[in-house]
Amino acid sequence: MTVEQVGKTSMTDEDGVWCVWFEKIGNKQVVQRETFPPVALKKYERPATGSIAVHRA
């Protein structure tokens, strides 16, 4: 997925992110375009995980 544009949508005057990506349908690659609110594309970090080592004496 690639971001083509970031700005205000003309219909609702809200922030929007215009994206484009390709999907393989059958033997063809089809271009898809859609506008998303910025919060939908926010990257969330995974919670940190700890590691435990067990040593036998």
N, C-alpha and C positions, 0 to 999 in steps of 0.2 A: 504494500500500500504506500502511495506517495501523496504527500500534501501538495496540492496545486495552488491553493490560495487560502488566506485567512482574512476574515473581515466581517462586515455586517451583512446579514441576509436582506434582500430587498423586500420580501413579503412581511417579515416580522420585525425587522430592524434589530435582531439579536445577533450575538457573535456566532460565527459559523466557520467551519473548516471544510473546504472542498477537497475531496480525496478521489484518487483514481487507482484502480488496481485491475489485474487481469485474472480471469478465471478460465480454466480449461473445461470446455463443454464439448464432450465427444472428442473429435480430433481438432477442434478449433479453439483458439484463444479469443475470448470475448472481453472487451474493455467494459469495466463497470465504473460508474461515477456516482457519488452520493455526498451530501452535505451532512455533517455531524456537529453537535454542540461540542465545544472544546473539552468539557468535562468528560465526555464519553471516550475521549482519546487519551486521557491522563494516564501516565505510566505509574503504576503502583509498585513499590519495592516489596519484595518478599520479606516476610519477617525473618530476622536472623535466627539461625538454628545453632544450637550448641552441639559439641561432640563430646562423647564420654569414652574414655579408655579404661579398660579393666585389665589389671595386672595381677597375676597369681603369684603368690610367694612360695 
